[in-house]
Amino acid sequence: MATEPPKTDKLEVDLHVKYIQSLNTKKDDLEYWLTEHLRLQGIYWGITALDLMKHVDALPREEVIKYVCDCQHESGGFGGHIGHDPHIQNTLPAIQVLATLNALDAIDADKVVKYVASLQNEDGSFQGDQWGEVDTRFCYIALSICSLLKRLDDINVKKCVEWIVKCRNYDGGFGNQPGGESHSAQIFTCVNALAIAGALHHVDRDLLGWWLCERQLKNGGLNGRPEKLEDVCYSWWVLSSLATIDRMDWINPEKLTEFILSAQDLEDGGISDRPGDMVDVFHTHFGIAGLALLKYDGLRSIDPVYCMPQHVIDSLGLPRLHQHNDKMESGV
């Protein structure tokens, strides 16, 4: 008979800091090499979680900056690891890490923006890389990169918005392409891309808010779409979208907090997708990010649009889109 994992009613910050610090020491583990293509994204997940826990100095700043810079290609894009092909999905975490560490001047921003702009299609959508995959994720990523670098004028924002709107469904949600099924993670990318573009008037907030709040299950956890299991990462994908459209009070925050805390490893640190499973830095990051959005005591606040510590976004001089949506909408 399986034993219930031990429970706690607090975030074990010290354990999670040690867990993130240990990730680069596990080179004898097969998992370390199987996830090599996610290394740069892993640094973003780790650095952001550490900053939210007020321990951003737990990783060596100069080493992290050098590693990120070494992942950049002549094209301006970044690979998931040194020597890996560039992809827009790895370019955003590079910018996010450097912004968090106040080191954006370590790279040539012109090259990055030129790379991003080269991936925009005539219909306004974005490719992930030279091989042509199209996904609403890449629209969000392109807008985020250009916004963080204050270069939104270098891409066609209006056409991008037009394409995202084509991906909106009858239930208020969004899919990965026109006609694609509504999914919480794709909704995050579309809603927050529209927020960056000043075009949230394209979102039916009540209809979408209802779809999103229905993602909460009896145990407090959130799922990605109907009839699926709860998963800690959706504590971010669902909750951030609700925050951006000002509907966070439509879910039960106490039960969600309890669910996230129940997925912690109380021996070695880290957070898993659900209680009793193996932890990873992805779910550790999104669990802590979800708690930060819930104003968990002791954590820094987080920006729901950029999934970065709020103080970083403020230091860049960017507006708080989730607080001033109606004022910011430009009619795009």
Helices and strands as residue ranges (DSSP letters): H 13-22, G 23-25, H 30-34, G 36-38, H 39-52, G 56-58, H 61-70, E 78-79, E 86-87, H 88-100, G 104-106, H 109-118, H 136-148, G 152-154, H 157-166, H 184-197, G 200-202, H 205-213, H 234-244, G 248-250, H 253-262, E 271-272, E 279-280, H 281-293, E 302-303, E 308-309, H 310-315, H 325-328
